[in-house]
Amino acid sequence: MATMTIRNLDDELKARLRIRAAQHGKSMEEEARSILREALKSEPLSGKELVQRIREMVEPYGGIELELPPREPMREPPDFSGPEFDP
């Protein structure tokens, strides 16, 4: 097994880790290992997977219908040709 030292850890973060470890009945080292294991156990979701997960969450409720606002004509771009814009 490898060993890792974490330097420059904020005092508040260390205190929060100590409290969380105590709440779970673990040492600070074991709690840190658990946090790392949980954070790194899966790959981030791709866009397609994220859409599928959201769909799975809302379908039992009949889905969600979002009302889209009407599209408006595109605005004219600003005019930067005046003398106040010359270098």
C-alpha positions as CSV (number, residue, x, y, z in Angstrom):
1,M,0.0,0.0,0.0
2,A,1.1,3.5,-0.8
3,T,1.5,6.4,1.7
4,M,0.6,10.0,1.0
5,T,1.2,13.1,3.0
6,I,-1.1,16.1,2.5
7,R,0.6,19.4,3.3
8,N,-0.9,22.9,3.9
9,L,-4.3,21.5,5.0
10,D,-6.5,24.3,6.3
11,D,-7.1,24.0,10.1
12,E,-10.9,24.3,9.5
13,L,-10.9,21.5,7.0
14,K,-8.8,19.3,9.3
15,A,-11.3,20.0,12.1
16,R,-14.2,19.1,9.9
17,L,-12.5,15.8,8.9
18,R,-11.9,15.0,12.6
19,I,-15.5,15.6,13.5
20,R,-16.8,13.6,10.5
21,A,-14.5,10.8,11.4
22,A,-15.7,10.8,15.0
23,Q,-19.3,10.7,13.8
24,H,-18.6,7.6,11.7
25,G,-16.5,6.0,14.4
26,K,-13.3,6.1,12.3
27,S,-9.9,7.5,12.5
28,M,-9.2,10.7,10.4
29,E,-7.0,8.6,8.1
30,E,-9.7,6.0,7.5
31,E,-12.3,8.7,6.9
32,A,-10.0,10.4,4.4
33,R,-9.6,7.1,2.6
34,S,-13.4,6.6,2.5
35,I,-13.9,10.1,1.1
36,L,-11.3,9.4,-1.6
37,R,-12.7,6.0,-2.5
38,E,-16.3,7.4,-2.8
39,A,-15.1,10.4,-4.8
40,L,-13.1,8.3,-7.3
41,K,-15.2,5.2,-7.6
42,S,-17.0,6.3,-10.8
43,E,-16.3,8.4,-13.8
44,P,-18.2,11.7,-14.3
45,L,-21.4,11.3,-16.3
46,S,-21.4,12.2,-20.0
47,G,-24.1,14.5,-21.3
48,K,-26.1,11.6,-22.6
49,E,-25.8,9.7,-19.3
50,L,-26.8,12.8,-17.3
51,V,-29.9,13.3,-19.5
52,Q,-30.9,9.6,-19.0
53,R,-30.4,9.9,-15.2
54,I,-32.6,13.0,-15.0
55,R,-35.2,11.3,-17.2
56,E,-35.3,8.3,-14.9
57,M,-35.8,10.6,-11.9
58,V,-38.8,12.6,-13.4
59,E,-40.6,9.9,-15.4
60,P,-42.2,8.3,-12.3
61,Y,-43.9,11.6,-11.7
62,G,-45.2,11.8,-15.3
63,G,-42.3,13.8,-16.6
64,I,-41.9,17.6,-16.7
65,E,-43.3,19.9,-19.4
66,L,-41.3,23.1,-19.6
67,E,-42.9,26.1,-21.2
68,L,-40.5,27.7,-23.6
69,P,-40.6,31.5,-23.9
70,P,-41.4,32.7,-27.4
71,R,-38.4,33.6,-29.6
72,E,-37.8,37.2,-30.3
73,P,-36.1,38.8,-33.3
74,M,-32.3,39.1,-33.0
75,R,-31.2,42.6,-31.8
76,E,-29.0,44.7,-34.0
77,P,-25.3,44.5,-33.0
78,P,-23.8,47.6,-31.4
79,D,-22.1,50.1,-33.6
80,F,-18.4,50.6,-32.7
81,S,-17.5,52.8,-35.6
82,G,-17.8,56.2,-33.9
83,P,-14.8,58.5,-33.0
84,E,-15.0,57.5,-29.3
85,F,-13.9,54.0,-30.3
86,D,-10.8,55.1,-32.4
87,P,-7.5,54.5,-30.6
